[in-house]
Amino acid sequence: MPVVVVANPKGGVGKSTLSTQIAGYFASQGHAVMLGDADRQQSSQLWLSLRPAAAKPIAGWALSDDGVAKPPKGTSHVVLDTPAGLHGKRLKEILKIATHVVVPLQPSIFDIFATKPFLDELAASSRADKFKVGIVGMRVDERTLAAEQLQHFVTGLGLPVLGSVRDTQNYIQTTARGLTRFDVAPGKVERDLQQWQPICDWLSN
């Protein structure tokens, strides 16, 4: 069973946005999806409470601070939103069930260097051979120097850049309604779906 952990110890990088979109993608494929939220702010659970009944179902999974248990039965795909400051014992607990770790990263020099120790911690994990790691550029304008810096940094790590998510009000508007790119008419979000295609391909493989 795929368990996709969306993680970056730095706050405000787009973990909840990425988590909800990934859950929406899996749901659009007809999978029994569960969206877990290990963050005290419970942003993903708030989003679930806004999700309309007519949308593809996504179940919620509230996690305690005591540890991460195996996902409940009847679930085929799990997405786990994680808190800022994730490291050490808490990270190890979460990595025990991970098959994929998606790291959202904004193209600023501060975000890049703040994330490097976390990527090192993932690589040093005793379970590093049990999960795949990929990076998604968040709020990226691919025409900018910052985007080039992000690509250069990640290339040096030998990790794949799965894709990038542009900075657009579309995400804000659909998130406020409990929806994702995969819940609306494709013609309205064609550019976004093109950006998401390589990310979806990596998750599906």
C-alpha positions as CSV (number, residue, x, y, z in Angstrom):
1,M,0.0,0.0,0.0
2,P,1.4,3.4,-1.0
3,V,2.0,5.7,2.0
4,V,3.0,9.1,0.8
5,V,4.6,11.3,3.5
6,V,4.7,15.0,2.7
7,A,7.4,16.5,4.8
8,N,9.8,19.4,5.3
9,P,10.7,20.7,8.8
10,K,10.5,24.3,7.6
11,G,7.0,25.9,8.0
12,G,5.1,27.6,5.3
13,V,6.5,25.7,2.4
14,G,3.2,24.2,1.2
15,K,3.0,20.8,2.9
16,S,-0.8,20.9,3.3
17,T,-1.4,22.2,-0.2
18,L,0.7,19.3,-1.6
19,S,-0.9,16.7,0.7
20,T,-4.5,17.6,-0.2
21,Q,-3.6,17.7,-3.9
22,I,-2.0,14.3,-3.8
23,A,-5.0,12.8,-1.9
24,G,-7.3,14.4,-4.5
25,Y,-5.2,12.8,-7.3
26,F,-5.5,9.3,-5.8
27,A,-9.2,9.7,-5.2
28,S,-9.7,10.7,-8.8
29,Q,-8.2,7.4,-9.8
30,G,-10.8,5.5,-7.8
31,H,-8.6,4.6,-4.9
32,A,-9.7,4.3,-1.2
33,V,-7.7,7.2,0.1
34,M,-7.0,8.3,3.6
35,L,-5.5,11.7,4.4
36,G,-3.7,11.7,7.7
37,D,-2.7,14.9,9.6
38,A,0.2,14.8,12.1
39,D,0.3,18.6,12.4
40,R,-1.3,20.3,15.4
41,Q,-2.7,22.9,13.2
42,Q,-4.8,20.2,11.5
43,S,-4.9,22.1,8.2
44,S,-5.6,19.0,6.1
45,Q,-8.4,17.9,8.4
46,L,-10.0,21.4,8.1
47,W,-9.8,21.0,4.3
48,L,-11.5,17.7,4.6
49,S,-14.3,19.2,6.6
50,L,-14.9,21.6,3.6
51,R,-15.0,18.9,1.0
52,P,-18.4,18.6,-0.6
53,A,-20.3,15.3,-0.5
54,A,-20.4,15.1,-4.3
55,A,-16.6,15.0,-4.6
56,K,-14.6,11.8,-4.7
57,P,-14.4,10.5,-1.1
58,I,-11.2,11.0,1.0
59,A,-11.3,9.6,4.6
60,G,-9.6,11.5,7.4
61,W,-7.1,10.0,9.8
62,A,-6.4,11.8,13.0
63,L,-3.0,10.9,14.4
64,S,-1.9,11.4,18.0
65,D,1.5,12.5,19.3
66,D,2.1,9.1,20.8
67,G,3.2,7.5,17.5
68,V,2.0,6.4,14.1
69,A,0.1,3.2,13.9
70,K,-0.6,1.3,10.7
71,P,-3.4,2.9,8.6
72,P,-6.9,1.4,9.2
73,K,-8.1,-1.5,7.1
74,G,-10.0,-0.7,3.9
75,T,-7.5,1.9,2.8
76,S,-5.5,1.4,-0.4
77,H,-3.6,4.7,-0.5
78,V,-2.5,7.0,2.4
79,V,-1.2,10.6,2.3
80,L,0.3,12.0,5.5
81,D,0.6,15.7,6.1
82,T,3.4,16.4,8.7
83,P,4.3,19.3,11.0
84,A,7.0,21.9,10.8
85,G,10.0,20.9,12.9
86,L,9.7,17.2,12.1
87,H,12.9,15.3,13.0
88,G,14.4,12.8,15.3
89,K,12.1,10.2,17.0
90,R,8.9,11.5,15.4
91,L,10.4,11.4,11.9
92,K,11.6,7.9,12.5
93,E,8.1,6.8,13.6
94,I,6.6,8.2,10.4
95,L,9.3,6.8,8.1
96,K,8.4,3.3,9.4
97,I,5.3,3.3,7.3
98,A,6.5,5.5,4.4
99,T,6.8,4.2,0.8
100,H,7.3,7.7,-0.7
101,V,8.5,10.9,0.9
102,V,7.6,14.1,-1.0
103,V,9.6,17.2,0.0
104,P,8.0,20.6,-0.9
105,L,10.6,23.2,-1.5
106,Q,10.3,26.9,-2.3
107,P,13.0,28.4,-4.6
108,S,14.6,30.7,-2.1
109,I,18.1,30.4,-0.8
110,F,16.8,30.4,2.8
111,D,14.4,27.5,2.1
112,I,17.0,25.5,0.2
113,F,19.6,25.6,3.0
114,A,17.1,25.1,5.8
115,T,16.0,21.9,4.0
116,K,19.4,20.4,3.4
117,P,19.8,18.9,6.9
118,F,16.4,17.3,6.6
119,L,17.4,15.7,3.3
120,D,20.6,14.4,4.9
121,E,18.5,12.9,7.8
122,L,16.3,11.1,5.3
123,A,19.4,9.7,3.5
124,A,20.9,8.5,6.8
125,S,17.7,6.7,7.8
126,S,18.0,3.0,8.5
127,R,15.0,2.6,6.2
128,A,16.3,4.8,3.4
129,D,16.1,1.8,1.0
130,K,12.4,1.3,1.9
131,F,11.1,4.6,0.6
132,K,11.6,6.9,-2.4
133,V,12.3,10.6,-2.0
134,G,11.3,13.3,-4.5
135,I,11.2,17.1,-4.4
136,V,8.4,19.3,-5.6
137,G,9.2,23.0,-6.3
138,M,6.4,25.1,-4.7
139,R,5.3,28.5,-5.9
140,V,7.8,28.3,-8.7
141,D,8.1,30.7,-11.7
142,E,10.3,28.6,-14.0
143,R,11.5,31.7,-15.8
144,T,13.3,33.1,-12.7
145,L,16.9,32.8,-11.4
146,A,15.5,31.3,-8.2
147,A,14.1,28.4,-10.1
148,E,17.5,27.8,-11.7
149,Q,19.1,27.8,-8.2
150,L,16.6,25.3,-7.0
151,Q,17.3,23.0,-9.9
152,H,21.1,23.3,-9.4
153,F,20.8,22.6,-5.7
154,V,18.7,19.5,-6.2
155,T,20.8,18.1,-9.0
156,G,23.8,18.2,-6.7
157,L,21.9,16.0,-4.2
158,G,21.1,13.3,-6.8
159,L,17.4,13.5,-6.0
160,P,14.6,13.8,-8.6
161,V,12.7,17.1,-9.0
162,L,9.3,15.6,-9.6
163,G,7.8,18.8,-10.9
164,S,6.8,22.3,-9.8
165,V,3.6,24.0,-8.7
166,R,3.1,27.5,-9.8
167,D,1.9,30.3,-7.6
168,T,-1.7,30.9,-8.6
169,Q,-5.0,32.0,-6.9
170,N,-6.5,28.8,-8.3
171,Y,-5.1,26.8,-5.4
172,I,-6.5,29.2,-2.8
173,Q,-9.9,29.2,-4.4
174,T,-10.3,25.5,-4.7
175,T,-8.8,24.7,-1.3
176,A,-11.3,27.0,0.3
177,R,-14.0,24.7,-1.1
178,G,-12.3,21.4,-0.1
179,L,-11.4,20.7,-3.7
180,T,-8.2,20.0,-5.8
181,R,-7.1,20.3,-9.3
182,F,-8.5,16.9,-10.0
183,D,-12.0,17.7,-8.9
184,V,-12.7,20.5,-11.4
185,A,-13.2,20.5,-15.2
186,P,-9.8,19.8,-16.8
187,G,-10.2,22.7,-19.2
188,K,-10.2,25.2,-16.3
189,V,-6.9,23.9,-14.8
190,E,-5.1,22.6,-17.9
191,R,-1.8,24.3,-17.2
192,D,-1.8,23.1,-13.6
193,L,-2.6,19.5,-14.7
194,Q,0.4,19.6,-17.1
195,Q,2.6,20.6,-14.2
196,W,1.2,17.8,-12.1
197,Q,1.6,15.0,-14.7
198,P,5.2,14.1,-13.9
199,I,4.4,14.2,-10.1
200,C,1.4,11.9,-10.7
201,D,3.5,9.5,-12.8
202,W,6.2,9.2,-10.0
203,L,3.5,8.6,-7.4
204,S,1.8,5.9,-9.6
205,N,5.1,4.1,-10.2
